[in-house]
């Protein structure tokens, strides 16, 4: 066993923050070889329960759960910060040309390496990730994640229409490739497969139907796509699927709404859509920096909360403008003040943090597994140094309570604050 002494932030199953100004985290190997939290809490009480366990002291540091990114595109690492007039022009001018290169396994491996370096540099220990339409891109992603011992989910993009040559796949082959990749990677070490239609407009009815059949056959896989990000996109879906009640209902019609189904954005939903998300246990991956960058709109946190709709935070790189959870949480705070059904909504700093850790884990169907540092969970955590940035150091020293400390980190923090990342 190993023990670490520092300030300690954890969460209970309801999302309440648990904080110790002098805490101790004790970890040890589980029966599956994954390191888990054995005990955590106030230093004096926890240390007394584990005499003889060596303690690493991190004075002035904060131990917190590793961040979870609910929606990110690893093939778009190199196009972050590319200017565009909106979602559809951005896809045409930057995204599709970049993704065509992932037919080359060597190039896919190169970008996968850079991607994971960026995730870990920013304290992200788990992510649900798009690959491209090429099976080689999925293999590169999982090889790199497995080498690093990380908990990661991802999958081959399904797009058999309205896509350029070099990305458009053939319907039957795309489904056969998906099933082969599920069998190759799902459940290996800490890896999970995500059945990944790009979004409804780029999949034929036959491909969506096949994806739903795979989702039923492999019930513990993830489903990962986009919905209701942009008004032009919503209009396009209405034209393509006139028989469906809404954009979200398209996925329901093909058996693609269930637990572990994660849909990025979910901006332009109505009350019936949110009720459907709740009833199906599907989750929204809220991508605030991407939504601001592309001018897509504002996720309605108040309406989502009222509907009991699962949701958590995501970077959505490369539409998102930063891998940093601090930037994502700050953008979510801004969005939480705009376009809301509940006027004057203000997301508390600990709530923002929860949505990027334990809340994201719950939305992904990983509750009790990671994201909280509760006893028995996997020991993925970050060690944060508020002294890494002079202005943040001044602000943190003057914090009167946990909310002020967390908000100072959210507003002023960046990758320099992430001093260590420890994975299970």
Secondary structure, DSSP 8 states (H G I E B T S, - for coil): -EEEEEEEEEE-TT--EEEEEEEEEEEEE-TTS-EEEEEEEEHHHHHHHSTT--EEEEEEEEEEE-EEEEEEEGGGGGGTT---SSHHHHIIIIIHHHHHGGGSHHHHHHHHHHHHHHHHHTTEEEEEEE--SSHHHHHHHHHHHHHHT-EEEEE-EE--SSS-TTT---HHHHHHHHHHHHHHHTTSTTEEEEEEE--GGGS-HHHHHHHHHHHHHSTTSEEEEEES--HHHHHHHHHH-TTSSSHHHHHHHTT--STTEEEEE--S--HHHHHHHHHHT-EEEE-HHHHHHHT-----HHHHHHHT-EEEE---TTTSS-S-HHHHHHHHHHHTTSS-SSTT----HHHHHHHTTHHHHHHTT-TTTSSS--TTSB--EEEE-GGGSHHHHHHHHT--SHHHHHHHHHHH--GGGEEEEE--
